[in-house]
Amino acid sequence: MRKATKVYWKLCKRILFMAIAIIAISLFFISCGEENDGTNEDGGEKTEDKTPIELLPRDNDISGWTRDWTFSEATNYAALYDLIDGAAQNFIDNGFVSAVFQNYRNESGLQLELRIYEMNSEEDARKVYYELAPASSIPWIDIIDTGRIDNSALAAYSIEFQYKNFFVQDIIYERSDSSLEIARLFASHVIDLMKIGSNE
């Protein structure tokens, strides 16, 4: 009888140890999965979904440039019409979701306006990019395939680009090599935020 009891307890201990081992291994794999949530299959960082507001540069992200009081947001068709009137129809016809407009200013008073439109899909954003092509532009493909510099205005440069489900216009109200470089810096910064993380 004692022998049977000993065998029984040994068996219970083995089952208990096996259960503990299974639980420990399961917890290990679950924790590994959580650690890898921020990477894709190639080990690169995943891009989380962003809102246009999260993609706006903060004060001095571009050295010497700060946000001014001019900020507008559109989360429906009527608000978008209030901002850009008839031009809104191009966006509405192509899956408009939301938009933000933010003005920036440097110490000398030079102004830059950043417009970020969120569309329903990458395809919708690309349609807007091609439909709004200006009369005169040159490619801007330093860090993105769908980018251009609109040089049709007499006193401004505008960099326009599409990345994922966003279409962006970055307008600086001066025509010079240095102002164009500032516009490039703003555009590059927004693209970096789209790729690696938000400002918040």
HUBELBEL-V109686 format. One record per pair of residues at least 24 apart in sequence whose C-alpha atoms are under 10 Angstrom apart, sorted by the first residue. I is the first residue (numbers start at 0). J is the second residue. D is the distance in whole Angstrom. If there is no record, write none. Layout:
BEGIN
i=I j=J d=D
i=I j=J d=D
END
This chain:
BEGIN
i=43 j=195 d=10
i=44 j=194 d=8
i=44 j=195 d=7
i=44 j=196 d=9
i=45 j=194 d=8
i=45 j=195 d=8
i=45 j=196 d=9
i=46 j=192 d=9
i=46 j=193 d=7
i=46 j=194 d=6
i=46 j=195 d=6
i=46 j=196 d=7
i=46 j=197 d=10
i=47 j=193 d=8
i=47 j=194 d=8
i=47 j=195 d=8
i=47 j=196 d=7
i=47 j=197 d=9
i=48 j=164 d=10
i=48 j=193 d=8
i=48 j=194 d=10
i=48 j=196 d=9
i=48 j=197 d=9
i=49 j=117 d=9
i=49 j=164 d=10
i=49 j=165 d=10
i=49 j=192 d=9
i=49 j=193 d=7
i=49 j=194 d=10
i=49 j=196 d=8
i=49 j=197 d=7
i=49 j=198 d=10
i=50 j=96 d=10
i=50 j=97 d=8
i=50 j=98 d=9
i=50 j=99 d=9
i=50 j=115 d=9
i=50 j=116 d=9
i=50 j=117 d=7
i=50 j=165 d=10
i=50 j=193 d=10
i=50 j=197 d=9
i=51 j=97 d=8
i=51 j=98 d=6
i=51 j=99 d=6
i=51 j=100 d=9
i=51 j=114 d=9
i=51 j=115 d=6
i=51 j=116 d=7
i=51 j=117 d=6
i=51 j=165 d=8
i=51 j=167 d=10
i=51 j=189 d=10
i=51 j=193 d=10
i=51 j=197 d=10
i=52 j=97 d=10
i=52 j=98 d=8
i=52 j=99 d=6
i=52 j=100 d=9
i=52 j=101 d=9
i=52 j=115 d=8
i=52 j=197 d=9
i=52 j=198 d=9
i=52 j=199 d=9
i=53 j=189 d=10
i=53 j=192 d=8
i=53 j=193 d=9
i=53 j=196 d=9
i=53 j=197 d=5
i=53 j=198 d=6
i=53 j=199 d=6
i=54 j=99 d=10
i=54 j=115 d=8
i=54 j=188 d=9
i=54 j=189 d=6
i=54 j=190 d=8
i=54 j=191 d=9
i=54 j=192 d=6
i=54 j=193 d=7
i=54 j=196 d=9
i=54 j=197 d=6
i=54 j=198 d=7
i=54 j=199 d=9
i=55 j=99 d=9
i=55 j=100 d=9
i=55 j=101 d=8
i=55 j=113 d=8
i=55 j=114 d=9
i=55 j=115 d=8
i=55 j=185 d=9
i=55 j=188 d=9
i=55 j=189 d=7
i=55 j=192 d=9
i=55 j=197 d=9
i=55 j=198 d=7
i=55 j=199 d=10
i=56 j=101 d=9
i=56 j=103 d=9
i=56 j=113 d=9
i=56 j=185 d=8
i=56 j=186 d=10
i=56 j=188 d=7
i=56 j=189 d=7
i=56 j=192 d=9
i=56 j=197 d=10
i=56 j=198 d=7
i=57 j=103 d=10
i=57 j=198 d=8
i=57 j=199 d=10
i=58 j=103 d=9
i=58 j=104 d=10
i=59 j=103 d=10
i=59 j=105 d=9
i=60 j=184 d=10
i=60 j=185 d=9
i=60 j=188 d=8
i=61 j=103 d=10
i=61 j=105 d=10
i=61 j=181 d=8
i=61 j=182 d=10
i=61 j=184 d=7
i=61 j=185 d=7
i=61 j=188 d=8
i=62 j=105 d=9
i=62 j=181 d=10
i=62 j=184 d=10
i=63 j=103 d=10
i=63 j=104 d=8
i=63 j=105 d=6
i=63 j=106 d=7
i=63 j=107 d=10
i=64 j=102 d=10
i=64 j=103 d=6
i=64 j=104 d=6
i=64 j=105 d=5
i=64 j=106 d=8
i=64 j=107 d=10
i=64 j=108 d=10
i=64 j=109 d=9
i=64 j=110 d=9
i=64 j=111 d=9
i=64 j=181 d=10
i=64 j=185 d=10
i=65 j=102 d=9
i=65 j=103 d=5
i=65 j=104 d=6
i=65 j=105 d=6
i=65 j=106 d=9
i=65 j=110 d=10
i=66 j=101 d=7
i=66 j=102 d=6
i=66 j=103 d=4
i=66 j=104 d=6
i=66 j=105 d=9
i=66 j=110 d=10
i=66 j=111 d=9
i=66 j=112 d=10
i=67 j=101 d=8
i=67 j=102 d=6
i=67 j=103 d=6
i=67 j=104 d=7
i=67 j=105 d=10
i=67 j=110 d=9
i=68 j=101 d=8
i=68 j=102 d=8
i=68 j=103 d=9
i=69 j=100 d=8
i=69 j=101 d=6
i=69 j=102 d=6
i=69 j=103 d=8
i=69 j=112 d=9
i=70 j=99 d=7
i=70 j=100 d=6
i=70 j=101 d=5
i=70 j=102 d=7
i=70 j=103 d=10
i=70 j=112 d=10
i=70 j=113 d=10
i=70 j=114 d=10
i=71 j=98 d=8
i=71 j=99 d=6
i=71 j=100 d=5
i=71 j=101 d=7
i=71 j=102 d=9
i=71 j=114 d=9
i=72 j=97 d=8
i=72 j=98 d=6
i=72 j=99 d=4
i=72 j=100 d=6
i=72 j=101 d=9
i=72 j=114 d=10
i=72 j=115 d=10
i=72 j=116 d=10
i=73 j=97 d=5
i=73 j=98 d=5
i=73 j=99 d=6
i=73 j=100 d=9
i=73 j=116 d=9
i=74 j=98 d=7
i=74 j=99 d=9
i=74 j=117 d=10
i=86 j=131 d=9
i=89 j=126 d=9
i=89 j=127 d=7
i=89 j=130 d=8
i=89 j=131 d=8
i=90 j=116 d=8
i=90 j=117 d=9
i=90 j=118 d=8
i=90 j=123 d=9
i=90 j=124 d=9
i=90 j=126 d=9
i=90 j=127 d=7
i=90 j=128 d=10
i=90 j=130 d=10
i=90 j=131 d=10
i=90 j=166 d=10
i=91 j=118 d=9
i=91 j=127 d=10
i=92 j=123 d=9
i=92 j=126 d=10
i=92 j=127 d=9
i=93 j=118 d=7
i=93 j=119 d=8
i=93 j=120 d=9
i=93 j=122 d=9
i=93 j=123 d=5
i=93 j=124 d=7
i=93 j=125 d=9
i=93 j=126 d=7
i=93 j=127 d=7
i=94 j=118 d=5
i=94 j=119 d=5
i=94 j=120 d=7
i=94 j=122 d=9
i=94 j=123 d=6
i=94 j=124 d=8
i=94 j=126 d=10
i=94 j=127 d=9
i=94 j=164 d=10
i=95 j=119 d=6
i=95 j=120 d=9
i=95 j=123 d=8
i=95 j=124 d=9
i=95 j=127 d=10
i=95 j=164 d=10
i=95 j=165 d=10
i=96 j=120 d=10
i=96 j=164 d=10
i=96 j=165 d=10
i=97 j=165 d=10
i=98 j=165 d=9
i=98 j=166 d=9
i=98 j=167 d=10
i=99 j=167 d=10
i=100 j=168 d=9
i=100 j=169 d=10
i=101 j=169 d=10
i=102 j=169 d=10
i=102 j=170 d=9
i=102 j=171 d=10
i=103 j=171 d=9
i=104 j=171 d=10
i=109 j=171 d=8
i=109 j=172 d=7
i=109 j=173 d=8
i=109 j=178 d=9
i=110 j=170 d=9
i=110 j=171 d=6
i=110 j=172 d=6
i=110 j=173 d=8
i=110 j=178 d=10
i=111 j=155 d=9
i=111 j=156 d=10
i=111 j=157 d=9
i=111 j=169 d=7
i=111 j=170 d=6
i=111 j=171 d=4
i=111 j=172 d=6
i=111 j=173 d=9
i=111 j=178 d=9
i=111 j=181 d=9
i=111 j=182 d=8
i=111 j=185 d=9
i=112 j=157 d=9
i=112 j=168 d=8
i=112 j=169 d=6
i=112 j=170 d=5
i=112 j=171 d=6
i=112 j=172 d=8
i=112 j=182 d=9
i=112 j=185 d=10
i=113 j=157 d=10
i=113 j=158 d=10
i=113 j=167 d=7
i=113 j=168 d=6
i=113 j=169 d=5
i=113 j=170 d=6
i=113 j=171 d=9
i=113 j=182 d=9
i=113 j=185 d=8
i=113 j=186 d=9
i=113 j=189 d=10
i=114 j=159 d=9
i=114 j=166 d=8
i=114 j=167 d=6
i=114 j=168 d=5
i=114 j=169 d=6
i=114 j=170 d=8
i=115 j=159 d=10
i=115 j=160 d=10
i=115 j=161 d=10
i=115 j=165 d=7
i=115 j=166 d=6
i=115 j=167 d=5
i=115 j=168 d=7
i=115 j=169 d=9
i=115 j=189 d=9
i=116 j=161 d=10
i=116 j=164 d=8
i=116 j=165 d=6
i=116 j=166 d=5
i=116 j=167 d=6
i=116 j=168 d=9
i=117 j=163 d=9
i=117 j=164 d=6
i=117 j=165 d=5
i=117 j=166 d=7
i=117 j=167 d=9
i=118 j=163 d=9
i=118 j=164 d=5
i=118 j=165 d=6
i=118 j=166 d=8
i=119 j=163 d=10
i=119 j=164 d=6
i=119 j=165 d=9
i=120 j=163 d=7
i=120 j=164 d=5
i=120 j=165 d=8
i=121 j=161 d=8
i=121 j=162 d=7
i=121 j=163 d=5
i=121 j=164 d=4
i=121 j=165 d=7
i=121 j=166 d=9
i=122 j=161 d=10
i=122 j=163 d=8
i=122 j=164 d=7
i=122 j=165 d=10
i=123 j=161 d=10
i=123 j=163 d=9
i=123 j=164 d=7
i=123 j=165 d=9
i=123 j=166 d=9
i=124 j=160 d=9
i=124 j=161 d=6
i=124 j=162 d=8
i=124 j=163 d=7
i=124 j=164 d=5
i=124 j=165 d=6
i=124 j=166 d=6
i=124 j=167 d=9
i=125 j=160 d=9
i=125 j=161 d=6
i=125 j=162 d=8
i=125 j=163 d=8
i=125 j=164 d=8
i=125 j=165 d=8
i=125 j=166 d=8
i=126 j=161 d=9
i=126 j=166 d=10
i=127 j=161 d=9
i=127 j=165 d=10
i=127 j=166 d=7
i=128 j=159 d=8
i=128 j=160 d=7
i=128 j=161 d=6
i=128 j=162 d=10
i=128 j=165 d=9
i=128 j=166 d=7
i=128 j=167 d=9
i=128 j=168 d=10
i=129 j=160 d=10
i=129 j=161 d=9
i=131 j=159 d=10
i=132 j=159 d=9
i=133 j=159 d=10
i=139 j=183 d=9
i=141 j=183 d=9
i=141 j=187 d=9
i=142 j=186 d=10
i=142 j=187 d=7
i=142 j=190 d=8
i=142 j=191 d=10
i=143 j=187 d=9
i=143 j=190 d=8
i=146 j=186 d=10
i=148 j=179 d=9
i=148 j=182 d=10
i=148 j=183 d=9
i=150 j=174 d=9
i=155 j=179 d=9
i=156 j=182 d=8
i=157 j=182 d=7
i=157 j=183 d=9
i=158 j=182 d=7
i=158 j=183 d=7
i=158 j=185 d=9
i=158 j=186 d=7
i=159 j=186 d=8
i=160 j=186 d=8
i=160 j=190 d=9
i=161 j=190 d=9
i=162 j=190 d=8
i=162 j=193 d=8
i=162 j=194 d=9
i=163 j=193 d=9
i=163 j=194 d=10
i=165 j=190 d=10
i=165 j=193 d=9
END
